[in-house]
Amino acid sequence: MASSSTPPPPAEAIDARNWAELPRDVTAMILKKVGVMDLLQSAQKVCMAWRSVSKDPDMWRSIHMSGYFGEDMWDEMGYDVEKMATHAIDRSCGQLVEFSIKGFGSDELLDYIGERASQLRRLQIIYPWSISDDGLSKIAKKLPLLEELHIYSGLLSKEALLNVGRCCPHLKSLKFNSRGSRAPYMEYDDEALAIAETMPGLHHLQLLGNNLTDDGLKAILDGCRNLESLDLRHCFNVNIGGSLGERCSEQIKYLRQPYDSTDDCEFDMTFYNGYDDDYSLDDDYPSGFSEIDLMSDVDGDENFEFSCGSDVYDYDYEDLFFGDGDD
């Protein structure tokens, strides 16, 4: 006689998880680790629950985006990264406090941030080749609460720094970095003087690869009396010795000197001497220098085309976050 009892479910069914039924706060925590690019491209399309969480403005208070996908550029693969950035900014509904971009950006994007993110506290721009002094100056006028500005490489100058200092009185941390150079006659104190003149409230200053001299450093020490940390690595025109060295020791708690190692630097600090692009500081100084598809909301209220049809879902995504600020 056949048994009427129900057979036990297979082991794989017992171990199965319904990710859509996770508590909302747990889902939010997971999706925040996914990254903006992946969240916009794929994660938010998994199910209605994930879509709902992805549209919560709290998910977009901190936005980190890179124009790079492995060794390639997203835009070269057919993706409109700036449009994705503006969509992420819109999702924040004015609550954006931290914005970081790497390898892309424009004056128009900065203006978009200024119009829609007046509460911004931290702004990081890495390789801002298409951002001008005028673009940075305009956004500075719209970000009175800005506390941290981190810039690595680009074509920005003292004019942008002057306007940032004048318009952002709460600025406490500035990183204004470039590649080091020892080309002759490359002495330039204008940026240092702009910082000294307009940023008295700075607590942290990083000037990797800057061409300031001892005079520029003295001006910074005079104008920025609240400085706790100062990073002058690859600032080869500065000679921190004698009375200037003593003053730095007395006034600055954490000092990185021109010939200190850059091994822990998150950027490419390959040495440049003005003549040979392949020259490396290691040659002369052996002491440690290192050289979506078509996306539509289920409720029909948005229709953003981020790509021209490229499919990247099969790739093994690299970490698109860069730097974690000074939180």
C-alpha positions as CSV (number, residue, x, y, z in Angstrom):
1,M,0.0,0.0,0.0
2,A,1.4,3.3,-1.0
3,S,2.2,5.8,1.7
4,S,0.3,9.1,1.6
5,S,3.0,11.1,3.4
6,T,4.6,14.0,1.5
7,P,8.2,13.4,0.7
8,P,10.7,15.8,2.2
9,P,11.8,18.7,-0.1
10,P,15.1,18.4,-1.8
11,A,18.1,19.9,0.1
12,E,18.6,22.6,-2.4
13,A,15.1,23.9,-1.8
14,I,15.7,24.0,1.9
15,D,18.9,26.1,1.4
16,A,17.3,28.5,-1.1
17,R,17.0,32.2,-0.1
18,N,14.4,34.7,-1.3
19,W,16.5,37.8,-1.5
20,A,13.4,39.9,-2.2
21,E,12.1,39.1,1.3
22,L,15.1,40.5,3.2
23,P,14.3,43.3,5.6
24,R,14.5,46.7,3.8
25,D,17.4,48.0,5.9
26,V,19.4,44.8,5.1
27,T,18.7,45.2,1.4
28,A,19.7,48.8,1.5
29,M,23.0,47.9,3.2
30,I,23.7,45.3,0.5
31,L,22.8,47.6,-2.4
32,K,25.0,50.4,-1.1
33,K,28.0,48.1,-1.4
34,V,27.1,47.2,-5.0
35,G,28.2,50.6,-6.4
36,V,26.4,53.3,-8.4
37,M,27.2,51.9,-11.8
38,D,26.1,48.4,-11.0
39,L,23.0,49.6,-9.1
40,L,21.8,51.7,-12.1
41,Q,22.7,49.1,-14.7
42,S,21.4,45.9,-13.2
43,A,20.8,45.5,-9.4
44,Q,17.7,47.7,-9.3
45,K,16.2,45.5,-12.0
46,V,16.3,42.3,-10.0
47,C,12.9,42.7,-8.4
48,M,10.3,45.2,-7.3
49,A,11.6,45.2,-3.7
50,W,15.2,46.1,-4.8
51,R,13.8,48.7,-7.2
52,S,11.9,50.3,-4.4
53,V,14.9,50.5,-2.1
54,S,17.1,51.8,-5.0
55,K,14.8,54.8,-5.3
56,D,15.1,55.8,-1.6
57,P,17.0,59.2,-1.5
58,D,19.0,57.9,1.5
59,M,20.7,55.4,-0.9
60,W,22.2,58.4,-2.8
61,R,23.6,60.6,0.0
62,S,27.1,59.4,-1.0
63,I,27.8,58.8,-4.7
64,H,31.1,57.4,-6.0
65,M,31.5,56.9,-9.7
66,S,34.4,56.0,-12.0
67,G,34.6,56.4,-15.7
68,Y,36.8,53.3,-15.9
69,F,35.7,49.7,-16.3
70,G,38.8,47.7,-15.8
71,E,41.3,49.0,-18.4
72,D,38.5,50.6,-20.6
73,M,36.4,53.7,-20.4
74,W,32.7,53.3,-19.9
75,D,32.0,56.0,-22.6
76,E,34.2,54.1,-25.1
77,M,31.9,51.1,-24.4
78,G,28.9,53.1,-25.4
79,Y,27.7,54.3,-21.9
80,D,26.8,57.9,-21.2
81,V,28.4,58.1,-17.7
82,E,27.5,61.8,-17.2
83,K,23.8,61.0,-17.8
84,M,24.1,58.2,-15.2
85,A,25.7,60.7,-12.8
86,T,22.9,63.2,-13.2
87,H,20.3,60.5,-12.7
88,A,22.1,59.4,-9.5
89,I,22.1,63.0,-8.3
90,D,18.3,63.3,-9.0
91,R,17.7,60.2,-7.0
92,S,19.3,61.9,-3.9
93,C,16.4,64.5,-3.9
94,G,18.7,67.2,-2.5
95,Q,20.2,65.0,0.2
96,L,23.6,64.4,-1.5
97,V,26.5,65.1,0.9
98,E,29.4,63.4,-0.8
99,F,30.2,63.1,-4.5
100,S,33.2,61.5,-6.1
101,I,34.0,61.1,-9.7
102,K,37.1,59.6,-11.5
103,G,38.0,59.8,-15.1
104,F,35.1,61.9,-16.3
105,G,33.2,65.1,-15.5
106,S,32.6,68.5,-17.1
107,D,31.6,72.0,-16.1
108,E,28.1,71.1,-17.0
109,L,28.0,68.3,-14.5
110,L,29.4,70.5,-11.8
111,D,26.7,73.0,-12.5
112,Y,24.1,70.3,-12.2
113,I,25.5,69.3,-8.8
114,G,25.4,72.9,-7.7
115,E,21.8,73.3,-8.7
116,R,20.6,70.1,-7.0
117,A,23.0,69.4,-4.1
118,S,23.4,72.6,-2.1
119,Q,23.9,70.4,1.1
120,L,27.1,68.9,-0.4
121,R,29.9,68.6,2.2
122,R,32.6,66.5,0.3
123,L,33.6,66.7,-3.4
124,Q,36.3,64.6,-4.9
125,I,37.4,64.9,-8.5
126,I,40.1,62.6,-10.0
127,Y,41.5,63.3,-13.4
128,P,39.2,66.3,-14.1
129,W,40.5,67.0,-17.6
130,S,37.3,68.6,-18.9
131,I,36.7,70.8,-15.8
132,S,37.9,74.4,-15.9
133,D,38.6,77.1,-13.4
134,D,35.3,78.7,-14.3
135,G,33.4,75.5,-13.8
136,L,34.9,74.9,-10.3
137,S,34.4,78.6,-9.4
138,K,30.7,78.5,-10.3
139,I,30.0,75.4,-8.3
140,A,31.9,76.9,-5.3
141,K,29.4,79.7,-5.2
142,K,26.5,77.2,-4.8
143,L,28.1,75.0,-2.1
144,P,28.5,77.2,1.0
145,L,28.6,74.1,3.3
146,L,31.5,72.4,1.5
147,E,34.0,71.1,4.0
148,E,36.3,68.8,1.9
149,L,37.5,69.4,-1.7
150,H,39.9,66.7,-3.1
151,I,41.3,67.1,-6.6
152,Y,44.0,65.1,-8.3
153,S,45.5,66.3,-11.6
154,G,43.9,68.4,-14.2
155,L,44.1,72.0,-15.6
156,L,42.9,73.9,-12.5
157,S,44.8,76.9,-11.2
158,K,45.0,79.6,-8.5
159,E,41.9,81.3,-9.9
160,A,39.7,78.3,-8.9
161,L,41.4,78.0,-5.5
162,L,40.8,81.7,-4.8
163,N,37.1,81.4,-5.6
164,V,36.7,78.2,-3.6
165,G,38.3,79.8,-0.6
166,R,36.1,82.9,-0.8
167,C,32.9,81.0,-1.3
168,C,33.4,78.0,1.0
169,P,34.1,79.4,4.5
170,H,33.6,76.0,6.1
171,L,36.4,74.3,4.1
172,K,38.5,72.2,6.4
173,S,40.3,69.7,4.1
174,L,41.9,70.5,0.7
175,K,43.8,68.0,-1.5
176,F,45.1,69.7,-4.7
177,N,47.5,67.2,-6.2
178,S,49.4,66.6,-9.4
179,R,52.4,64.6,-10.5
180,G,55.8,65.6,-9.2
181,S,58.3,67.4,-11.4
182,R,61.9,68.4,-11.1
183,A,62.1,70.4,-14.3
184,P,64.4,73.5,-13.9
185,Y,62.7,76.8,-13.3
186,M,59.4,75.2,-12.3
187,E,58.9,77.3,-9.2
188,Y,55.3,78.5,-8.7
189,D,53.8,79.9,-5.5
190,D,50.6,81.3,-6.8
191,E,48.5,78.3,-5.7
192,A,50.1,78.3,-2.2
193,L,49.4,82.0,-1.9
194,A,45.8,81.6,-2.9
195,I,45.4,78.9,-0.2
196,A,47.1,81.1,2.4
197,E,45.0,84.1,1.5
198,T,41.5,82.6,1.4
199,M,41.5,79.3,3.5
200,P,42.3,80.2,7.1
201,G,40.1,77.4,8.4
202,L,42.0,74.5,6.8
203,H,42.9,71.6,9.1
204,H,44.2,69.3,6.5
205,L,46.2,70.2,3.3
206,Q,47.7,67.9,0.7
207,L,49.7,69.3,-2.2
208,L,51.3,66.3,-3.9
209,G,53.6,67.3,-6.7
210,N,53.2,71.0,-6.2
211,N,55.8,73.5,-7.4
212,L,55.6,75.8,-4.4
213,T,58.8,77.1,-2.8
214,D,59.9,77.9,0.8
215,D,58.1,81.3,0.4
216,G,54.8,79.6,-0.5
217,L,55.1,77.2,2.5
218,K,55.8,80.1,4.8
219,A,52.7,81.9,3.5
220,I,50.6,78.8,4.2
221,L,51.9,78.5,7.7
222,D,51.1,82.2,8.3
223,G,47.6,82.1,6.7
224,C,46.4,78.6,7.8
225,R,47.0,78.6,11.6
226,N,44.7,75.7,12.2
227,L,46.6,73.2,10.1
228,E,47.0,69.8,11.7
229,S,48.3,67.8,8.8
230,L,50.4,68.9,5.8
231,D,51.4,66.6,2.9
232,L,54.2,68.0,0.7
233,R,55.4,64.8,-1.0
234,H,57.0,65.4,-4.4
235,C,57.1,69.2,-3.7
236,F,60.8,69.3,-4.6
237,N,61.3,73.1,-4.5
238,V,60.7,73.1,-0.7
239,N,63.6,72.7,1.7
240,I,62.2,71.8,5.1
241,G,65.3,72.5,7.2
242,G,66.6,75.1,9.6
243,S,64.1,77.5,11.0
244,L,61.4,76.5,8.5
245,G,61.7,72.9,9.6
246,E,61.5,73.9,13.2
247,R,58.4,76.0,12.5
248,C,56.8,73.1,10.7
249,S,57.5,70.8,13.6
250,E,56.0,73.2,16.1
251,Q,52.9,74.1,14.0
252,I,52.1,70.9,12.1
253,K,51.1,67.6,13.9
254,Y,51.3,65.3,10.9
255,L,53.9,66.3,8.3
256,R,54.8,64.4,5.1
257,Q,58.0,65.8,3.6
258,P,59.0,66.0,-0.1
259,Y,61.1,62.9,-0.2
260,D,58.8,60.7,1.9
261,S,57.6,57.5,0.2
262,T,54.4,57.7,-1.9
263,D,53.9,53.9,-1.8
264,D,50.6,54.4,0.1
265,C,49.3,56.9,-2.4
266,E,46.1,56.0,-4.2
267,F,47.2,57.8,-7.4
268,D,49.9,57.3,-10.0
269,M,52.8,59.2,-8.7
270,T,55.3,58.3,-11.4
271,F,58.0,60.9,-11.4
272,Y,58.2,63.4,-14.2
273,N,61.3,65.5,-14.8
274,G,60.2,67.7,-17.7
275,Y,62.2,65.9,-20.3
276,D,61.7,62.2,-20.2
277,D,58.2,60.8,-19.5
278,D,59.8,57.4,-18.6
279,Y,62.1,58.9,-15.9
280,S,61.3,57.6,-12.4
281,L,62.4,59.0,-9.1
282,D,63.6,55.5,-8.3
283,D,66.4,55.9,-10.7
284,D,68.1,58.5,-8.6
285,Y,66.5,58.1,-5.2
286,P,66.4,54.4,-4.0
287,S,64.7,55.4,-0.7
288,G,61.2,54.3,-1.5
289,F,59.6,56.4,-4.2
290,S,57.1,54.7,-6.5
291,E,56.7,55.7,-9.7
292,I,21.5,50.8,-18.8
293,D,21.0,49.5,-21.7
294,L,17.6,51.3,-22.1
295,M,16.4,51.7,-18.5
296,S,12.7,52.3,-17.7
297,D,11.1,52.6,-14.3
298,V,8.4,50.0,-13.7
299,D,6.0,52.8,-12.9
300,G,6.7,54.5,-16.2
301,D,7.8,57.8,-14.6
302,E,11.4,57.8,-16.0
303,N,13.1,56.7,-19.2
304,F,16.9,57.1,-19.2
305,E,19.1,55.7,-21.9
306,F,22.5,55.1,-20.5
307,S,24.0,52.9,-23.2
308,C,23.8,52.3,-26.9
309,G,23.2,48.6,-26.5
310,S,26.4,47.3,-25.0
311,D,26.1,44.4,-22.6
312,V,28.5,44.3,-19.7
313,Y,26.6,42.0,-17.3
314,D,28.8,39.0,-18.0
315,Y,32.0,40.9,-16.9
316,D,33.5,40.4,-13.5
317,Y,33.0,43.9,-12.1
318,E,36.0,45.5,-10.4
319,D,35.7,47.8,-7.4
320,L,34.5,51.1,-8.8
321,F,34.9,52.9,-5.4
322,F,38.1,55.0,-5.0
323,G,39.2,56.6,-1.7
324,D,37.1,56.8,1.3
325,G,37.6,60.5,2.2
326,D,38.5,61.6,5.7
327,D,35.3,60.4,7.4
